[in-house]
Amino acid sequence: MTANDIKQLVTSLTQANPSEAARIWVNVAANKSLAIQVHEQLTQEERQGLASKLVQAEKGENPKDNKNNNLI
């Protein structure tokens, strides 16, 4: 995989919604070497954003959901 391919993966991860980011990351993580390369290209802020997206995906949360629906 070229450096440009890795940059495209980083862009895809940072722009994806939580479920898309999780799907992409699972595929990337299947290749340890690739996962390390992608991780190294992420900034600290992007790493934190990805971690947050993965947690949201695991919980099945959608950041656009109105969590106050039960108040209506």
CHARMM internal coordinates of N, CA and C (Angstrom, degrees):
IC EDIT
DIST 1 N 1 CA 1.4409
DIST 1 CA 1 C 1.5259
ANGL 1 N 1 CA 1 C 107.97
DIST 1 C 2 N 1.3153
ANGL 1 CA 1 C 2 N 115.89
DIHE 1 N 1 CA 1 C 2 N 134.82
DIST 2 N 2 CA 1.4642
ANGL 1 C 2 N 2 CA 120.50
DIHE 1 CA 1 C 2 N 2 CA -177.12
DIST 2 CA 2 C 1.5268
ANGL 2 N 2 CA 2 C 110.79
DIHE 1 C 2 N 2 CA 2 C -82.02
DIST 2 C 3 N 1.3224
ANGL 2 CA 2 C 3 N 114.64
DIHE 2 N 2 CA 2 C 3 N 166.06
DIST 3 N 3 CA 1.4663
ANGL 2 C 3 N 3 CA 120.31
DIHE 2 CA 2 C 3 N 3 CA 177.07
DIST 3 CA 3 C 1.5260
ANGL 3 N 3 CA 3 C 110.29
DIHE 2 C 3 N 3 CA 3 C -60.76
DIST 3 C 4 N 1.3233
ANGL 3 CA 3 C 4 N 116.91
DIHE 3 N 3 CA 3 C 4 N -35.87
DIST 4 N 4 CA 1.4556
ANGL 3 C 4 N 4 CA 120.66
DIHE 3 CA 3 C 4 N 4 CA 178.85
DIST 4 CA 4 C 1.5320
ANGL 4 N 4 CA 4 C 110.73
DIHE 3 C 4 N 4 CA 4 C -66.20
DIST 4 C 5 N 1.3312
ANGL 4 CA 4 C 5 N 116.63
DIHE 4 N 4 CA 4 C 5 N -39.27
DIST 5 N 5 CA 1.4648
ANGL 4 C 5 N 5 CA 120.56
DIHE 4 CA 4 C 5 N 5 CA 177.29
DIST 5 CA 5 C 1.5305
ANGL 5 N 5 CA 5 C 110.51
DIHE 4 C 5 N 5 CA 5 C -61.39
DIST 5 C 6 N 1.3110
ANGL 5 CA 5 C 6 N 116.42
DIHE 5 N 5 CA 5 C 6 N -41.13
DIST 6 N 6 CA 1.4637
ANGL 5 C 6 N 6 CA 121.06
DIHE 5 CA 5 C 6 N 6 CA 179.91
DIST 6 CA 6 C 1.5231
ANGL 6 N 6 CA 6 C 110.09
DIHE 5 C 6 N 6 CA 6 C -66.12
DIST 6 C 7 N 1.3412
ANGL 6 CA 6 C 7 N 116.87
DIHE 6 N 6 CA 6 C 7 N -41.31
DIST 7 N 7 CA 1.4665
ANGL 6 C 7 N 7 CA 120.11
DIHE 6 CA 6 C 7 N 7 CA 177.44
DIST 7 CA 7 C 1.5205
ANGL 7 N 7 CA 7 C 110.53
DIHE 6 C 7 N 7 CA 7 C -62.42
DIST 7 C 8 N 1.3332
ANGL 7 CA 7 C 8 N 117.55
DIHE 7 N 7 CA 7 C 8 N -37.06
DIST 8 N 8 CA 1.4623
ANGL 7 C 8 N 8 CA 120.89
DIHE 7 CA 7 C 8 N 8 CA 177.62
DIST 8 CA 8 C 1.5306
ANGL 8 N 8 CA 8 C 111.03
DIHE 7 C 8 N 8 CA 8 C -66.44
DIST 8 C 9 N 1.3285
ANGL 8 CA 8 C 9 N 116.96
DIHE 8 N 8 CA 8 C 9 N -38.25
DIST 9 N 9 CA 1.4617
ANGL 8 C 9 N 9 CA 120.23
DIHE 8 CA 8 C 9 N 9 CA 175.59
DIST 9 CA 9 C 1.5200
ANGL 9 N 9 CA 9 C 111.07
DIHE 8 C 9 N 9 CA 9 C -63.05
DIST 9 C 10 N 1.3289
ANGL 9 CA 9 C 10 N 116.60
DIHE 9 N 9 CA 9 C 10 N -42.78
DIST 10 N 10 CA 1.4615
ANGL 9 C 10 N 10 CA 121.19
DIHE 9 CA 9 C 10 N 10 CA 178.46
DIST 10 CA 10 C 1.5246
ANGL 10 N 10 CA 10 C 109.66
DIHE 9 C 10 N 10 CA 10 C -60.61
DIST 10 C 11 N 1.3177
ANGL 10 CA 10 C 11 N 116.92
DIHE 10 N 10 CA 10 C 11 N -45.45
DIST 11 N 11 CA 1.4582
ANGL 10 C 11 N 11 CA 121.03
DIHE 10 CA 10 C 11 N 11 CA 178.69
DIST 11 CA 11 C 1.5162
ANGL 11 N 11 CA 11 C 110.68
DIHE 10 C 11 N 11 CA 11 C -61.54
DIST 11 C 12 N 1.3200
ANGL 11 CA 11 C 12 N 117.01
DIHE 11 N 11 CA 11 C 12 N -44.23
DIST 12 N 12 CA 1.4666
ANGL 11 C 12 N 12 CA 121.00
DIHE 11 CA 11 C 12 N 12 CA 179.04
DIST 12 CA 12 C 1.5235
ANGL 12 N 12 CA 12 C 111.08
DIHE 11 C 12 N 12 CA 12 C -60.89
DIST 12 C 13 N 1.3249
ANGL 12 CA 12 C 13 N 116.74
DIHE 12 N 12 CA 12 C 13 N -43.12
DIST 13 N 13 CA 1.4613
ANGL 12 C 13 N 13 CA 120.77
DIHE 12 CA 12 C 13 N 13 CA 179.72
DIST 13 CA 13 C 1.5233
ANGL 13 N 13 CA 13 C 112.12
DIHE 12 C 13 N 13 CA 13 C -64.33
DIST 13 C 14 N 1.3133
ANGL 13 CA 13 C 14 N 116.56
DIHE 13 N 13 CA 13 C 14 N -42.26
DIST 14 N 14 CA 1.4652
ANGL 13 C 14 N 14 CA 119.66
DIHE 13 CA 13 C 14 N 14 CA -175.89
DIST 14 CA 14 C 1.5207
ANGL 14 N 14 CA 14 C 112.23
DIHE 13 C 14 N 14 CA 14 C -74.50
DIST 14 C 15 N 1.3219
ANGL 14 CA 14 C 15 N 117.71
DIHE 14 N 14 CA 14 C 15 N -25.92
DIST 15 N 15 CA 1.4574
ANGL 14 C 15 N 15 CA 120.74
DIHE 14 CA 14 C 15 N 15 CA -178.55
DIST 15 CA 15 C 1.5279
ANGL 15 N 15 CA 15 C 113.20
DIHE 14 C 15 N 15 CA 15 C -95.64
DIST 15 C 16 N 1.3146
ANGL 15 CA 15 C 16 N 117.59
DIHE 15 N 15 CA 15 C 16 N -11.31
DIST 16 N 16 CA 1.4649
ANGL 15 C 16 N 16 CA 121.87
DIHE 15 CA 15 C 16 N 16 CA -175.65
DIST 16 CA 16 C 1.5216
ANGL 16 N 16 CA 16 C 112.00
DIHE 15 C 16 N 16 CA 16 C -76.25
DIST 16 C 17 N 1.3361
ANGL 16 CA 16 C 17 N 114.99
DIHE 16 N 16 CA 16 C 17 N 154.41
DIST 17 N 17 CA 1.4629
ANGL 16 C 17 N 17 CA 118.99
DIHE 16 CA 16 C 17 N 17 CA 171.47
DIST 17 CA 17 C 1.5325
ANGL 17 N 17 CA 17 C 107.09
DIHE 16 C 17 N 17 CA 17 C -75.55
DIST 17 C 18 N 1.3391
ANGL 17 CA 17 C 18 N 118.13
DIHE 17 N 17 CA 17 C 18 N 170.29
DIST 18 N 18 CA 1.4699
ANGL 17 C 18 N 18 CA 119.66
DIHE 17 CA 17 C 18 N 18 CA -175.26
DIST 18 CA 18 C 1.5298
ANGL 18 N 18 CA 18 C 115.21
DIHE 17 C 18 N 18 CA 18 C -54.76
DIST 18 C 19 N 1.3259
ANGL 18 CA 18 C 19 N 118.41
DIHE 18 N 18 CA 18 C 19 N -44.10
DIST 19 N 19 CA 1.4682
ANGL 18 C 19 N 19 CA 118.37
DIHE 18 CA 18 C 19 N 19 CA -177.80
DIST 19 CA 19 C 1.5240
ANGL 19 N 19 CA 19 C 111.68
DIHE 18 C 19 N 19 CA 19 C -69.61
DIST 19 C 20 N 1.3294
ANGL 19 CA 19 C 20 N 117.09
DIHE 19 N 19 CA 19 C 20 N -36.88
DIST 20 N 20 CA 1.4710
ANGL 19 C 20 N 20 CA 119.98
DIHE 19 CA 19 C 20 N 20 CA 177.13
DIST 20 CA 20 C 1.5238
ANGL 20 N 20 CA 20 C 110.40
DIHE 19 C 20 N 20 CA 20 C -67.85
DIST 20 C 21 N 1.3315
ANGL 20 CA 20 C 21 N 116.95
DIHE 20 N 20 CA 20 C 21 N -41.86
DIST 21 N 21 CA 1.4675
ANGL 20 C 21 N 21 CA 120.62
DIHE 20 CA 20 C 21 N 21 CA 178.87
DIST 21 CA 21 C 1.5252
ANGL 21 N 21 CA 21 C 110.45
DIHE 20 C 21 N 21 CA 21 C -61.09
DIST 21 C 22 N 1.3261
ANGL 21 CA 21 C 22 N 117.02
DIHE 21 N 21 CA 21 C 22 N -40.85
DIST 22 N 22 CA 1.4624
ANGL 21 C 22 N 22 CA 120.67
DIHE 21 CA 21 C 22 N 22 CA 179.63
DIST 22 CA 22 C 1.5249
ANGL 22 N 22 CA 22 C 110.43
DIHE 21 C 22 N 22 CA 22 C -64.54
DIST 22 C 23 N 1.3280
ANGL 22 CA 22 C 23 N 116.83
DIHE 22 N 22 CA 22 C 23 N -43.25
DIST 23 N 23 CA 1.4725
ANGL 22 C 23 N 23 CA 120.87
DIHE 22 CA 22 C 23 N 23 CA 179.35
DIST 23 CA 23 C 1.5262
ANGL 23 N 23 CA 23 C 110.09
DIHE 22 C 23 N 23 CA 23 C -61.40
DIST 23 C 24 N 1.3393
ANGL 23 CA 23 C 24 N 116.39
DIHE 23 N 23 CA 23 C 24 N -45.85
DIST 24 N 24 CA 1.4679
ANGL 23 C 24 N 24 CA 120.72
DIHE 23 CA 23 C 24 N 24 CA 179.92
DIST 24 CA 24 C 1.5229
ANGL 24 N 24 CA 24 C 109.83
DIHE 23 C 24 N 24 CA 24 C -62.93
DIST 24 C 25 N 1.3386
ANGL 24 CA 24 C 25 N 116.50
DIHE 24 N 24 CA 24 C 25 N -46.43
DIST 25 N 25 CA 1.4623
ANGL 24 C 25 N 25 CA 120.18
DIHE 24 CA 24 C 25 N 25 CA -175.78
DIST 25 CA 25 C 1.5225
ANGL 25 N 25 CA 25 C 112.05
DIHE 24 C 25 N 25 CA 25 C -64.83
DIST 25 C 26 N 1.3220
ANGL 25 CA 25 C 26 N 117.42
DIHE 25 N 25 CA 25 C 26 N -37.27
DIST 26 N 26 CA 1.4662
ANGL 25 C 26 N 26 CA 120.39
DIHE 25 CA 25 C 26 N 26 CA 177.72
DIST 26 CA 26 C 1.5240
ANGL 26 N 26 CA 26 C 109.58
DIHE 25 C 26 N 26 CA 26 C -60.67
DIST 26 C 27 N 1.3256
ANGL 26 CA 26 C 27 N 116.46
DIHE 26 N 26 CA 26 C 27 N -42.70
DIST 27 N 27 CA 1.4670
ANGL 26 C 27 N 27 CA 120.10
DIHE 26 CA 26 C 27 N 27 CA 178.85
DIST 27 CA 27 C 1.5287
ANGL 27 N 27 CA 27 C 111.54
DIHE 26 C 27 N 27 CA 27 C -66.91
DIST 27 C 28 N 1.3198
ANGL 27 CA 27 C 28 N 116.94
DIHE 27 N 27 CA 27 C 28 N -40.67
DIST 28 N 28 CA 1.4627
ANGL 27 C 28 N 28 CA 121.14
DIHE 27 CA 27 C 28 N 28 CA 178.95
DIST 28 CA 28 C 1.5322
ANGL 28 N 28 CA 28 C 109.79
DIHE 27 C 28 N 28 CA 28 C -65.68
DIST 28 C 29 N 1.3240
ANGL 28 CA 28 C 29 N 116.24
DIHE 28 N 28 CA 28 C 29 N -44.70
DIST 29 N 29 CA 1.4669
ANGL 28 C 29 N 29 CA 121.11
DIHE 28 CA 28 C 29 N 29 CA -175.68
DIST 29 CA 29 C 1.5187
ANGL 29 N 29 CA 29 C 113.07
DIHE 28 C 29 N 29 CA 29 C -66.18
DIST 29 C 30 N 1.3234
ANGL 29 CA 29 C 30 N 117.40
DIHE 29 N 29 CA 29 C 30 N -16.69
DIST 30 N 30 CA 1.4684
ANGL 29 C 30 N 30 CA 120.34
DIHE 29 CA 29 C 30 N 30 CA 177.07
DIST 30 CA 30 C 1.5256
ANGL 30 N 30 CA 30 C 110.86
DIHE 29 C 30 N 30 CA 30 C -64.66
DIST 30 C 31 N 1.3242
ANGL 30 CA 30 C 31 N 116.54
DIHE 30 N 30 CA 30 C 31 N -20.65
DIST 31 N 31 CA 1.4609
ANGL 30 C 31 N 31 CA 122.45
DIHE 30 CA 30 C 31 N 31 CA 178.12
DIST 31 CA 31 C 1.5274
ANGL 31 N 31 CA 31 C 107.39
DIHE 30 C 31 N 31 CA 31 C -116.75
DIST 31 C 32 N 1.3259
ANGL 31 CA 31 C 32 N 116.35
DIHE 31 N 31 CA 31 C 32 N 101.64
DIST 32 N 32 CA 1.4649
ANGL 31 C 32 N 32 CA 121.10
DIHE 31 CA 31 C 32 N 32 CA -174.03
DIST 32 CA 32 C 1.5248
ANGL 32 N 32 CA 32 C 112.33
DIHE 31 C 32 N 32 CA 32 C -55.42
DIST 32 C 33 N 1.3057
ANGL 32 CA 32 C 33 N 117.45
DIHE 32 N 32 CA 32 C 33 N -43.17
DIST 33 N 33 CA 1.4574
ANGL 32 C 33 N 33 CA 121.33
DIHE 32 CA 32 C 33 N 33 CA -179.75
DIST 33 CA 33 C 1.5333
ANGL 33 N 33 CA 33 C 111.02
DIHE 32 C 33 N 33 CA 33 C -62.00
DIST 33 C 34 N 1.3251
ANGL 33 CA 33 C 34 N 116.26
DIHE 33 N 33 CA 33 C 34 N -43.44
DIST 34 N 34 CA 1.4544
ANGL 33 C 34 N 34 CA 120.76
DIHE 33 CA 33 C 34 N 34 CA 178.78
DIST 34 CA 34 C 1.5296
ANGL 34 N 34 CA 34 C 110.48
DIHE 33 C 34 N 34 CA 34 C -65.47
DIST 34 C 35 N 1.3224
ANGL 34 CA 34 C 35 N 116.88
DIHE 34 N 34 CA 34 C 35 N -42.45
DIST 35 N 35 CA 1.4642
ANGL 34 C 35 N 35 CA 120.80
DIHE 34 CA 34 C 35 N 35 CA 179.52
DIST 35 CA 35 C 1.5316
ANGL 35 N 35 CA 35 C 110.83
DIHE 34 C 35 N 35 CA 35 C -59.44
DIST 35 C 36 N 1.3130
ANGL 35 CA 35 C 36 N 116.75
DIHE 35 N 35 CA 35 C 36 N -40.65
DIST 36 N 36 CA 1.4614
ANGL 35 C 36 N 36 CA 120.90
DIHE 35 CA 35 C 36 N 36 CA 178.55
DIST 36 CA 36 C 1.5234
ANGL 36 N 36 CA 36 C 110.17
DIHE 35 C 36 N 36 CA 36 C -65.26
DIST 36 C 37 N 1.3219
ANGL 36 CA 36 C 37 N 116.90
DIHE 36 N 36 CA 36 C 37 N -43.67
DIST 37 N 37 CA 1.4676
ANGL 36 C 37 N 37 CA 120.35
DIHE 36 CA 36 C 37 N 37 CA 179.94
DIST 37 CA 37 C 1.5259
ANGL 37 N 37 CA 37 C 111.57
DIHE 36 C 37 N 37 CA 37 C -63.13
DIST 37 C 38 N 1.3253
ANGL 37 CA 37 C 38 N 116.49
DIHE 37 N 37 CA 37 C 38 N -43.59
DIST 38 N 38 CA 1.4632
ANGL 37 C 38 N 38 CA 120.02
DIHE 37 CA 37 C 38 N 38 CA 179.24
DIST 38 CA 38 C 1.5181
ANGL 38 N 38 CA 38 C 109.50
DIHE 37 C 38 N 38 CA 38 C -65.18
DIST 38 C 39 N 1.3198
ANGL 38 CA 38 C 39 N 117.15
DIHE 38 N 38 CA 38 C 39 N -45.52
DIST 39 N 39 CA 1.4725
ANGL 38 C 39 N 39 CA 121.49
DIHE 38 CA 38 C 39 N 39 CA -179.48
DIST 39 CA 39 C 1.5209
ANGL 39 N 39 CA 39 C 111.04
DIHE 38 C 39 N 39 CA 39 C -58.69
DIST 39 C 40 N 1.3226
ANGL 39 CA 39 C 40 N 117.21
DIHE 39 N 39 CA 39 C 40 N -40.74
DIST 40 N 40 CA 1.4626
ANGL 39 C 40 N 40 CA 121.10
DIHE 39 CA 39 C 40 N 40 CA 179.96
DIST 40 CA 40 C 1.5173
ANGL 40 N 40 CA 40 C 112.24
DIHE 39 C 40 N 40 CA 40 C -65.33
DIST 40 C 41 N 1.3284
ANGL 40 CA 40 C 41 N 117.45
DIHE 40 N 40 CA 40 C 41 N -27.09
DIST 41 N 41 CA 1.4661
ANGL 40 C 41 N 41 CA 121.21
DIHE 40 CA 40 C 41 N 41 CA -179.43
DIST 41 CA 41 C 1.5309
ANGL 41 N 41 CA 41 C 112.81
DIHE 40 C 41 N 41 CA 41 C -82.42
DIST 41 C 42 N 1.3335
ANGL 41 CA 41 C 42 N 116.79
DIHE 41 N 41 CA 41 C 42 N -17.52
DIST 42 N 42 CA 1.4572
ANGL 41 C 42 N 42 CA 120.43
DIHE 41 CA 41 C 42 N 42 CA 179.35
DIST 42 CA 42 C 1.5270
ANGL 42 N 42 CA 42 C 110.16
DIHE 41 C 42 N 42 CA 42 C -77.37
DIST 42 C 43 N 1.3269
ANGL 42 CA 42 C 43 N 116.34
DIHE 42 N 42 CA 42 C 43 N 139.44
DIST 43 N 43 CA 1.4607
ANGL 42 C 43 N 43 CA 119.90
DIHE 42 CA 42 C 43 N 43 CA 172.94
DIST 43 CA 43 C 1.5307
ANGL 43 N 43 CA 43 C 107.98
DIHE 42 C 43 N 43 CA 43 C -74.26
DIST 43 C 44 N 1.3089
ANGL 43 CA 43 C 44 N 116.59
DIHE 43 N 43 CA 43 C 44 N 168.93
DIST 44 N 44 CA 1.4682
ANGL 43 C 44 N 44 CA 120.53
DIHE 43 CA 43 C 44 N 44 CA 177.59
DIST 44 CA 44 C 1.5279
ANGL 44 N 44 CA 44 C 110.07
DIHE 43 C 44 N 44 CA 44 C -58.70
DIST 44 C 45 N 1.3072
ANGL 44 CA 44 C 45 N 117.20
DIHE 44 N 44 CA 44 C 45 N -42.29
DIST 45 N 45 CA 1.4657
ANGL 44 C 45 N 45 CA 121.57
DIHE 44 CA 44 C 45 N 45 CA 179.43
DIST 45 CA 45 C 1.5339
ANGL 45 N 45 CA 45 C 111.04
DIHE 44 C 45 N 45 CA 45 C -64.73
DIST 45 C 46 N 1.3202
ANGL 45 CA 45 C 46 N 116.54
DIHE 45 N 45 CA 45 C 46 N -40.90
DIST 46 N 46 CA 1.4657
ANGL 45 C 46 N 46 CA 120.48
DIHE 45 CA 45 C 46 N 46 CA 178.75
DIST 46 CA 46 C 1.5274
ANGL 46 N 46 CA 46 C 111.33
DIHE 45 C 46 N 46 CA 46 C -67.24
DIST 46 C 47 N 1.3299
ANGL 46 CA 46 C 47 N 117.01
DIHE 46 N 46 CA 46 C 47 N -36.01
DIST 47 N 47 CA 1.4657
ANGL 46 C 47 N 47 CA 120.75
DIHE 46 CA 46 C 47 N 47 CA 177.10
DIST 47 CA 47 C 1.5197
ANGL 47 N 47 CA 47 C 110.31
DIHE 46 C 47 N 47 CA 47 C -63.58
DIST 47 C 48 N 1.3315
ANGL 47 CA 47 C 48 N 115.78
DIHE 47 N 47 CA 47 C 48 N -43.07
DIST 48 N 48 CA 1.4592
ANGL 47 C 48 N 48 CA 119.97
DIHE 47 CA 47 C 48 N 48 CA 179.17
DIST 48 CA 48 C 1.5267
ANGL 48 N 48 CA 48 C 110.78
DIHE 47 C 48 N 48 CA 48 C -65.63
DIST 48 C 49 N 1.3269
ANGL 48 CA 48 C 49 N 116.41
DIHE 48 N 48 CA 48 C 49 N -40.33
DIST 49 N 49 CA 1.4576
ANGL 48 C 49 N 49 CA 120.62
DIHE 48 CA 48 C 49 N 49 CA 177.84
DIST 49 CA 49 C 1.5247
ANGL 49 N 49 CA 49 C 111.62
DIHE 48 C 49 N 49 CA 49 C -63.12
DIST 49 C 50 N 1.3253
ANGL 49 CA 49 C 50 N 116.21
DIHE 49 N 49 CA 49 C 50 N -42.22
DIST 50 N 50 CA 1.4596
ANGL 49 C 50 N 50 CA 120.47
DIHE 49 CA 49 C 50 N 50 CA 178.14
DIST 50 CA 50 C 1.5261
ANGL 50 N 50 CA 50 C 110.11
DIHE 49 C 50 N 50 CA 50 C -63.92
DIST 50 C 51 N 1.3141
ANGL 50 CA 50 C 51 N 117.14
DIHE 50 N 50 CA 50 C 51 N -44.24
DIST 51 N 51 CA 1.4651
ANGL 50 C 51 N 51 CA 120.31
DIHE 50 CA 50 C 51 N 51 CA 179.02
DIST 51 CA 51 C 1.5217
ANGL 51 N 51 CA 51 C 110.36
DIHE 50 C 51 N 51 CA 51 C -59.72
DIST 51 C 52 N 1.3142
ANGL 51 CA 51 C 52 N 116.86
DIHE 51 N 51 CA 51 C 52 N -42.05
DIST 52 N 52 CA 1.4588
ANGL 51 C 52 N 52 CA 121.11
DIHE 51 CA 51 C 52 N 52 CA 178.56
DIST 52 CA 52 C 1.5241
ANGL 52 N 52 CA 52 C 111.00
DIHE 51 C 52 N 52 CA 52 C -63.28
DIST 52 C 53 N 1.3308
ANGL 52 CA 52 C 53 N 116.64
DIHE 52 N 52 CA 52 C 53 N -42.90
DIST 53 N 53 CA 1.4696
ANGL 52 C 53 N 53 CA 120.80
DIHE 52 CA 52 C 53 N 53 CA 178.33
DIST 53 CA 53 C 1.5267
ANGL 53 N 53 CA 53 C 111.04
DIHE 52 C 53 N 53 CA 53 C -62.70
DIST 53 C 54 N 1.3226
ANGL 53 CA 53 C 54 N 116.95
DIHE 53 N 53 CA 53 C 54 N -40.60
DIST 54 N 54 CA 1.4628
ANGL 53 C 54 N 54 CA 120.27
DIHE 53 CA 53 C 54 N 54 CA -179.38
DIST 54 CA 54 C 1.5260
ANGL 54 N 54 CA 54 C 111.24
DIHE 53 C 54 N 54 CA 54 C -66.45
DIST 54 C 55 N 1.3279
ANGL 54 CA 54 C 55 N 116.83
DIHE 54 N 54 CA 54 C 55 N -37.61
DIST 55 N 55 CA 1.4627
ANGL 54 C 55 N 55 CA 120.49
DIHE 54 CA 54 C 55 N 55 CA 176.54
DIST 55 CA 55 C 1.5265
ANGL 55 N 55 CA 55 C 109.86
DIHE 54 C 55 N 55 CA 55 C -65.74
DIST 55 C 56 N 1.3350
ANGL 55 CA 55 C 56 N 116.49
DIHE 55 N 55 CA 55 C 56 N -44.23
DIST 56 N 56 CA 1.4683
ANGL 55 C 56 N 56 CA 120.30
DIHE 55 CA 55 C 56 N 56 CA 178.54
DIST 56 CA 56 C 1.5266
ANGL 56 N 56 CA 56 C 110.64
DIHE 55 C 56 N 56 CA 56 C -60.60
DIST 56 C 57 N 1.3200
ANGL 56 CA 56 C 57 N 116.36
DIHE 56 N 56 CA 56 C 57 N -43.18
DIST 57 N 57 CA 1.4637
ANGL 56 C 57 N 57 CA 120.50
DIHE 56 CA 56 C 57 N 57 CA -179.85
DIST 57 CA 57 C 1.5265
ANGL 57 N 57 CA 57 C 110.88
DIHE 56 C 57 N 57 CA 57 C -63.86
DIST 57 C 58 N 1.3253
ANGL 57 CA 57 C 58 N 116.13
DIHE 57 N 57 CA 57 C 58 N -41.16
DIST 58 N 58 CA 1.4580
ANGL 57 C 58 N 58 CA 120.09
DIHE 57 CA 57 C 58 N 58 CA -179.69
DIST 58 CA 58 C 1.5270
ANGL 58 N 58 CA 58 C 111.30
DIHE 57 C 58 N 58 CA 58 C -64.17
DIST 58 C 59 N 1.3268
ANGL 58 CA 58 C 59 N 116.09
DIHE 58 N 58 CA 58 C 59 N -36.95
DIST 59 N 59 CA 1.4627
ANGL 58 C 59 N 59 CA 121.05
DIHE 58 CA 58 C 59 N 59 CA 179.39
DIST 59 CA 59 C 1.5183
ANGL 59 N 59 CA 59 C 111.96
DIHE 58 C 59 N 59 CA 59 C -81.72
DIST 59 C 60 N 1.3319
ANGL 59 CA 59 C 60 N 116.75
DIHE 59 N 59 CA 59 C 60 N -10.38
DIST 60 N 60 CA 1.4517
ANGL 59 C 60 N 60 CA 120.42
DIHE 59 CA 59 C 60 N 60 CA -178.43
DIST 60 CA 60 C 1.5062
ANGL 60 N 60 CA 60 C 112.76
DIHE 59 C 60 N 60 CA 60 C 75.59
DIST 60 C 61 N 1.3405
ANGL 60 CA 60 C 61 N 116.77
DIHE 60 N 60 CA 60 C 61 N 23.76
DIST 61 N 61 CA 1.4580
ANGL 60 C 61 N 61 CA 121.45
DIHE 60 CA 60 C 61 N 61 CA -179.33
DIST 61 CA 61 C 1.5140
ANGL 61 N 61 CA 61 C 110.75
DIHE 60 C 61 N 61 CA 61 C -85.38
DIST 61 C 62 N 1.2988
ANGL 61 CA 61 C 62 N 115.80
DIHE 61 N 61 CA 61 C 62 N 144.52
DIST 62 N 62 CA 1.4543
ANGL 61 C 62 N 62 CA 122.55
DIHE 61 CA 61 C 62 N 62 CA 172.32
DIST 62 CA 62 C 1.5208
ANGL 62 N 62 CA 62 C 106.26
DIHE 61 C 62 N 62 CA 62 C -116.52
DIST 62 C 63 N 1.3419
ANGL 62 CA 62 C 63 N 118.06
DIHE 62 N 62 CA 62 C 63 N 119.28
DIST 63 N 63 CA 1.4596
ANGL 62 C 63 N 63 CA 119.64
DIHE 62 CA 62 C 63 N 63 CA -175.58
DIST 63 CA 63 C 1.5279
ANGL 63 N 63 CA 63 C 113.12
DIHE 62 C 63 N 63 CA 63 C -60.06
DIST 63 C 64 N 1.3234
ANGL 63 CA 63 C 64 N 118.32
DIHE 63 N 63 CA 63 C 64 N -16.47
DIST 64 N 64 CA 1.4591
ANGL 63 C 64 N 64 CA 121.06
DIHE 63 CA 63 C 64 N 64 CA 179.43
DIST 64 CA 64 C 1.5265
ANGL 64 N 64 CA 64 C 111.91
DIHE 63 C 64 N 64 CA 64 C -88.56
DIST 64 C 65 N 1.3330
ANGL 64 CA 64 C 65 N 117.25
DIHE 64 N 64 CA 64 C 65 N -8.89
DIST 65 N 65 CA 1.4553
ANGL 64 C 65 N 65 CA 120.40
DIHE 64 CA 64 C 65 N 65 CA -179.79
DIST 65 CA 65 C 1.5251
ANGL 65 N 65 CA 65 C 109.41
DIHE 64 C 65 N 65 CA 65 C -64.84
DIST 65 C 66 N 1.3162
ANGL 65 CA 65 C 66 N 115.79
DIHE 65 N 65 CA 65 C 66 N 143.07
DIST 66 N 66 CA 1.4489
ANGL 65 C 66 N 66 CA 121.08
DIHE 65 CA 65 C 66 N 66 CA 174.17
DIST 66 CA 66 C 1.5300
ANGL 66 N 66 CA 66 C 106.96
DIHE 65 C 66 N 66 CA 66 C -91.08
DIST 66 C 67 N 1.2981
ANGL 66 CA 66 C 67 N 116.95
DIHE 66 N 66 CA 66 C 67 N 108.63
DIST 67 N 67 CA 1.4467
ANGL 66 C 67 N 67 CA 120.77
DIHE 66 CA 66 C 67 N 67 CA -175.64
DIST 67 CA 67 C 1.5306
ANGL 67 N 67 CA 67 C 111.50
DIHE 66 C 67 N 67 CA 67 C -80.11
DIST 67 C 68 N 1.3290
ANGL 67 CA 67 C 68 N 116.35
DIHE 67 N 67 CA 67 C 68 N -0.23
DIST 68 N 68 CA 1.4510
ANGL 67 C 68 N 68 CA 120.24
DIHE 67 CA 67 C 68 N 68 CA 179.38
DIST 68 CA 68 C 1.5172
ANGL 68 N 68 CA 68 C 112.26
DIHE 67 C 68 N 68 CA 68 C -101.44
DIST 68 C 69 N 1.3268
ANGL 68 CA 68 C 69 N 117.36
DIHE 68 N 68 CA 68 C 69 N 15.45
DIST 69 N 69 CA 1.4633
ANGL 68 C 69 N 69 CA 120.85
DIHE 68 CA 68 C 69 N 69 CA -179.55
DIST 69 CA 69 C 1.5218
ANGL 69 N 69 CA 69 C 112.19
DIHE 68 C 69 N 69 CA 69 C -58.30
DIST 69 C 70 N 1.3154
ANGL 69 CA 69 C 70 N 116.91
DIHE 69 N 69 CA 69 C 70 N -30.54
DIST 70 N 70 CA 1.4570
ANGL 69 C 70 N 70 CA 119.27
DIHE 69 CA 69 C 70 N 70 CA -178.32
DIST 70 CA 70 C 1.5204
ANGL 70 N 70 CA 70 C 111.80
DIHE 69 C 70 N 70 CA 70 C -71.00
DIST 70 C 71 N 1.3234
ANGL 70 CA 70 C 71 N 118.31
DIHE 70 N 70 CA 70 C 71 N -10.86
DIST 71 N 71 CA 1.4569
ANGL 70 C 71 N 71 CA 121.73
DIHE 70 CA 70 C 71 N 71 CA 179.10
DIST 71 CA 71 C 1.5149
ANGL 71 N 71 CA 71 C 112.65
DIHE 70 C 71 N 71 CA 71 C -87.81
DIST 71 C 72 N 1.3235
ANGL 71 CA 71 C 72 N 115.95
DIHE 71 N 71 CA 71 C 72 N -11.92
DIST 72 N 72 CA 1.4653
ANGL 71 C 72 N 72 CA 120.55
DIHE 71 CA 71 C 72 N 72 CA -175.53
DIST 72 CA 72 C 1.5194
ANGL 72 N 72 CA 72 C 110.23
DIHE 71 C 72 N 72 CA 72 C -84.37
END
COOR INIT
IC SEED 1 N 1 CA 1 C
IC BUILD
